[in-house]
Amino acid sequence: MTTIEKVFKAALEMDASDVHIVPGEPFIVRRYSVLTKMKNTPLTPEQCKQVILEILTPEQRKSLSKMRQLDFAIQFPKLGRFRGSAMLHNNGLSAAFRIIPSQIPTLESLGMPDILKTVLDNHQGLILVTGGTGHGKSTTLAAMVDYINTNRAHHVLMVEDPIEFIHPIKKCVINQREIGTNTLSYSNALKGALRQDPDVILIGELRDLETIALAISASETGHLVIGTLSTSSAPKTVDRVIGSFPANEQSQIRAMISESLKAVISQRLIPRKDGSGLAQALEILIGTLPLANMIKDAKTYQIPSMMQTGKNVGMRIMDESIMELLKADVITASDAYANATKPDIFKLLFNEELTEQNESTY
């Protein structure tokens, strides 16, 4: 067993989500959003290099040497899959690993509302899953694909960097392509995808203008396209997509997005009050006729107020979701305040919590 396998085994036993290897530090794990140092002695730059390089293929080592960074995935038979990102920096070679759960989650197990199933029953259009790094976007994508795989006989084409969850064939034909190994780039894969008879196209990350443009085009031509963006809210996601295009093209893009956008799911993971894990707060924007008109007329600033009145069609605001968690005593007021889109809503409750904590120390 390699050194890193032993570390991964310990991290899994701790219910950690990430493992960090950094020169001058012991192995570090992230558990429920908090970084914790393990009890081994600090690693030298040479030890870090050895631990990381011993799990890479010769081709991956060449790529790391050339590009000075490398994204990859690795699987150990008794432990599962791990997504890795290695990088060269001023102190040597470091790496961060994300632990990929061995079981593909379901929408139910993630606590997702039923409106997501309704959205996924569309046979064409664009669905965006957004949120910060480490807030569960990949896990949600996996659950979405599993729902389609369980309920529909479709061809699902997935483009990832790297491949994370491995999907078995249920009702669907599923092809998973990895950037660098199976295709050159997201845009390269999308150009080929339209000739490969897909029903559903999953894009791991809409990271550049060409990929976004191809995704929108595919969603207009009879495909259901699911992708992710690292944005903090549903309204900002719409602005981000439109703003990616040159000013002279934005009018056309508004028209295209207004017709193809089916939903934006923005998620945020917040530490549970009892320390048992992370709670999920959701913001959901559903593609409706009023939304289409707002996008077309360049009135996206009105989206938040429309979402507040759109609860009957499954919409929800992030701060309302956070407030529900707070009222259910799942999270603390301080964490609610820190994660809110409009923190002032939680300021009074946050101050009350601080007062109670100060009084309890005396």
C-alpha positions in Angstrom: 0.0 0.0 0.0 1.4 3.4 -1.0 1.7 6.3 1.5 -1.2 8.2 -0.1 -3.4 5.1 0.1 -2.9 5.0 3.9 -3.7 8.7 4.1 -6.8 8.3 2.0 -7.9 5.4 4.2 -7.5 7.6 7.3 -9.3 10.5 5.7 -12.3 8.2 4.7 -12.5 7.0 8.3 -12.6 10.7 9.5 -15.4 11.4 6.9 -13.2 14.0 5.3 -13.9 15.6 1.9 -10.4 16.6 0.9 -6.7 15.8 1.5 -3.9 18.3 1.1 -0.2 17.5 0.6 2.0 20.5 1.2 5.8 20.8 1.9 6.6 21.8 5.5 3.3 20.5 6.8 1.9 17.1 7.9 -0.9 15.7 5.8 -4.0 18.0 6.0 -7.6 17.0 5.7 -10.8 19.0 5.3 -13.7 17.8 7.4 -17.0 19.6 7.3 -15.3 22.7 5.8 -12.6 22.8 8.5 -8.9 22.0 7.7 -7.2 19.7 10.3 -3.6 18.6 10.4 -2.9 14.9 10.8 -0.4 13.7 13.4 2.5 12.7 11.1 5.7 14.7 11.0 5.9 17.6 8.5 6.7 16.6 5.0 9.9 17.7 3.2 9.7 19.0 -0.4 11.3 15.7 -1.5 8.8 13.6 0.4 5.8 15.5 -1.1 7.3 15.0 -4.5 7.7 11.3 -4.0 4.2 10.8 -2.5 2.6 12.6 -5.5 4.7 11.2 -8.3 4.4 7.6 -7.3 0.7 7.6 -8.1 1.0 9.3 -11.5 1.5 7.6 -14.9 4.6 8.5 -17.0 2.3 10.6 -19.3 0.9 12.4 -16.3 4.4 13.1 -15.0 5.4 14.6 -18.4 2.3 16.8 -18.5 2.9 18.0 -14.9 6.5 18.8 -15.8 5.5 20.7 -18.9 2.4 22.5 -17.7 3.5 23.0 -14.1 0.1 21.7 -12.9 -2.1 18.6 -13.5 -5.8 17.7 -12.9 -6.4 14.0 -12.8 -8.4 11.2 -11.1 -7.2 8.0 -9.5 -9.0 4.9 -8.3 -7.9 2.4 -5.6 -9.8 -0.9 -5.5 -10.5 -0.9 -1.8 -10.9 2.8 -1.3 -12.6 4.4 -4.2 -12.0 7.3 -6.6 -10.2 10.6 -5.8 -9.9 13.8 -7.9 -6.5 15.2 -7.7 -4.9 18.6 -8.6 -1.1 18.8 -8.4 0.9 22.0 -8.8 4.4 23.3 -8.7 5.0 26.4 -6.4 7.7 28.3 -4.6 8.3 25.5 -2.0 8.1 22.5 -4.4 5.2 20.2 -5.4 1.8 20.2 -3.7 -1.5 18.4 -4.4 -5.1 18.6 -3.3 -7.4 15.6 -3.5 -11.2 15.5 -3.4 -12.7 12.3 -2.1 -15.4 11.0 -4.5 -18.1 9.0 -2.6 -18.2 5.3 -3.6 -22.0 5.4 -4.1 -23.6 7.6 -6.7 -26.1 9.8 -4.7 -29.8 10.1 -5.6 -31.7 13.4 -5.7 -33.6 12.1 -2.7 -30.5 11.4 -0.7 -29.3 14.9 -1.3 -32.6 16.3 -0.2 -33.4 17.9 -3.6 -36.9 19.2 -4.1 -39.2 17.4 -6.6 -39.1 20.3 -9.0 -35.6 19.1 -10.1 -37.1 15.9 -11.5 -39.7 18.0 -13.4 -36.8 20.1 -14.8 -34.8 17.0 -15.8 -37.9 15.6 -17.6 -37.3 18.2 -20.3 -36.0 16.8 -23.5 -34.1 19.9 -24.5 -32.9 23.1 -23.0 -30.2 24.3 -20.6 -29.8 23.5 -16.9 -27.1 25.2 -14.9 -25.8 24.1 -11.5 -23.8 26.8 -9.8 -22.0 27.5 -6.5 -18.5 27.9 -5.1 -15.7 25.4 -5.2 -16.4 22.5 -2.8 -20.2 23.2 -2.5 -21.3 20.0 -4.1 -21.9 20.8 -7.8 -20.3 17.6 -9.0 -22.3 15.5 -6.6 -25.5 17.2 -7.8 -24.6 16.5 -11.4 -24.0 12.9 -10.6 -27.4 12.6 -9.0 -29.0 14.2 -12.0 -27.4 11.8 -14.4 -28.4 8.9 -12.2 -32.0 10.1 -12.3 -32.0 10.2 -16.1 -30.1 6.9 -16.2 -32.8 5.3 -14.0 -35.8 6.7 -15.8 -35.1 7.2 -19.5 -33.5 5.2 -22.3 -31.3 8.0 -23.6 -27.7 8.5 -24.8 -25.9 10.6 -22.2 -22.6 12.1 -23.2 -20.5 13.5 -20.4 -17.4 15.7 -20.7 -15.4 16.0 -17.5 -12.0 17.2 -16.2 -11.4 14.7 -14.8 -14.0 11.9 -14.7 -15.3 11.7 -11.1 -18.3 9.4 -10.6 -18.4 6.3 -12.8 -21.9 5.7 -14.0 -23.1 2.1 -14.7 -25.4 1.5 -17.6 -29.1 1.3 -16.4 -31.5 2.5 -19.0 -29.1 4.9 -20.7 -26.1 4.5 -22.9 -23.5 6.6 -21.0 -20.2 7.8 -22.5 -17.8 9.6 -20.2 -15.0 11.6 -21.8 -12.1 13.0 -19.9 -10.3 16.2 -20.9 -6.7 15.5 -21.9 -7.2 11.7 -22.0 -10.2 11.2 -24.3 -10.6 14.7 -25.8 -8.5 17.9 -26.1 -10.9 20.4 -24.5 -14.6 21.0 -23.6 -15.1 22.9 -26.9 -13.5 20.1 -28.9 -15.7 17.5 -27.3 -18.8 19.6 -27.8 -18.1 20.1 -31.5 -18.0 16.3 -31.9 -20.9 15.7 -29.6 -23.5 17.0 -32.0 -22.5 14.2 -34.5 -22.7 11.5 -31.8 -26.5 11.3 -31.4 -26.7 12.5 -27.8 -29.9 13.1 -26.0 -28.3 14.6 -22.9 -24.9 16.4 -22.8 -23.2 17.1 -19.5 -20.4 19.6 -19.4 -18.3 19.6 -16.3 -17.5 23.3 -16.4 -18.6 26.1 -18.7 -15.2 27.8 -18.5 -14.8 29.8 -21.6 -16.8 31.7 -24.3 -16.6 29.0 -26.9 -17.8 26.3 -24.6 -20.7 28.5 -23.4 -21.7 29.3 -27.0 -21.6 25.7 -28.0 -23.6 24.6 -25.0 -26.4 27.2 -25.8 -26.4 26.1 -29.4 -26.8 22.5 -28.4 -29.6 23.3 -26.0 -31.5 24.9 -28.9 -31.2 22.0 -31.3 -33.0 19.2 -29.4 -30.5 18.4 -26.6 -30.8 18.7 -22.9 -27.5 20.3 -21.8 -26.4 20.3 -18.1 -23.4 22.3 -17.0 -21.8 24.1 -14.1 -20.6 27.6 -13.4 -18.8 29.0 -10.3 -21.3 31.8 -9.5 -22.8 32.6 -6.2 -26.5 33.1 -7.2 -29.0 32.3 -9.9 -29.5 35.9 -11.1 -25.8 36.4 -11.3 -25.5 33.2 -13.3 -27.7 34.6 -16.0 -25.7 37.9 -16.1 -22.5 36.0 -16.2 -23.5 33.9 -19.2 -24.7 36.9 -21.2 -21.7 39.0 -20.1 -19.3 36.4 -21.5 -20.2 37.5 -25.0 -19.1 40.7 -26.8 -21.5 43.6 -26.5 -22.6 43.3 -30.2 -23.7 39.7 -29.7 -25.5 40.0 -26.4 -28.9 40.8 -27.9 -28.9 37.6 -29.9 -27.6 35.6 -26.8 -30.4 37.1 -24.7 -33.0 35.8 -27.2 -31.3 32.3 -27.2 -31.0 32.0 -23.4 -34.5 33.2 -22.9 -35.9 30.3 -24.9 -33.5 27.5 -23.8 -32.9 28.2 -20.0 -34.9 25.6 -18.0 -33.4 26.1 -14.5 -30.5 27.4 -12.5 -29.7 25.6 -9.3 -27.3 27.5 -7.0 -26.1 25.6 -3.9 -24.2 26.4 -0.7 -23.0 23.9 1.9 -23.0 25.2 5.5 -21.6 23.5 8.6 -24.2 21.9 10.8 -24.6 23.2 14.3 -24.1 19.8 15.9 -20.8 19.2 13.9 -22.2 16.1 12.1 -21.6 17.4 8.6 -22.8 20.0 6.1 -26.3 21.3 5.4 -27.3 22.3 1.9 -29.0 25.6 1.1 -30.5 26.0 -2.3 -31.5 28.8 -4.7 -33.7 27.7 -7.6 -34.6 29.7 -10.7 -37.1 28.1 -13.1 -37.4 29.0 -16.7 -40.8 30.6 -17.1 -42.4 33.0 -19.6 -41.9 36.0 -17.2 -38.2 35.1 -16.8 -37.8 34.7 -20.6 -39.2 38.2 -21.1 -36.9 39.7 -18.4 -33.9 38.2 -20.1 -35.0 39.2 -23.6 -35.7 42.8 -22.4 -32.4 43.1 -20.5 -34.2 43.4 -17.2 -32.4 40.7 -15.3 -32.2 43.0 -12.2 -35.9 42.1 -11.7 -35.2 38.4 -11.4 -34.8 38.3 -7.5 -38.2 39.9 -7.0 -39.8 37.5 -9.6 -38.2 34.5 -7.7 -39.9 35.6 -4.5 -43.3 35.4 -6.1 -42.5 32.2 -8.0 -42.6 29.8 -5.2 -45.7 28.1 -6.7 -43.5 26.9 -9.7 -40.7 25.7 -7.4 -38.5 28.8 -7.2 -36.7 29.7 -4.0 -34.3 32.3 -2.7 -30.9 31.4 -1.1 -31.6 33.5 2.0 -35.0 31.9 2.5 -33.4 28.5 2.3 -30.7 29.6 4.9 -33.4 31.0 7.1 -35.3 27.6 7.0 -32.1 25.8 8.2 -31.6 28.4 10.9 -35.2 28.1 12.2 -34.9 24.3 12.2 -31.8 24.7 14.5 -29.6 23.0 11.8 -27.1 25.8 11.5 -25.9 28.6 13.7 -26.8 32.3 13.2 -23.1 33.1 12.7 -22.9 30.7 9.8 -26.2 31.9 8.4 -24.9 35.5 8.5 -21.6 34.5 6.9 -23.3 32.6 4.0 -26.3 34.9 3.3 -26.6 36.9 0.1 -28.0 39.7 2.2 -26.4 39.3 5.6 -28.4 42.2 7.2 -31.5 39.8 7.3 -29.6 37.7 9.8 -27.7 40.5 11.7 -30.1 40.7 14.7 -30.1 36.9 15.2 -26.3 36.8 14.8 -25.9 39.5 17.5 -28.3 37.7 19.8 -26.3 34.5 19.4 -23.0 36.4 20.2 -24.6 37.9 23.3 -25.7 34.5 24.5 -22.3 33.1 24.0 -20.6 35.9 25.8 -23.0 35.5 28.8 -22.4 31.8 29.0 -18.6 32.4 29.4 -19.2 34.3 32.7 
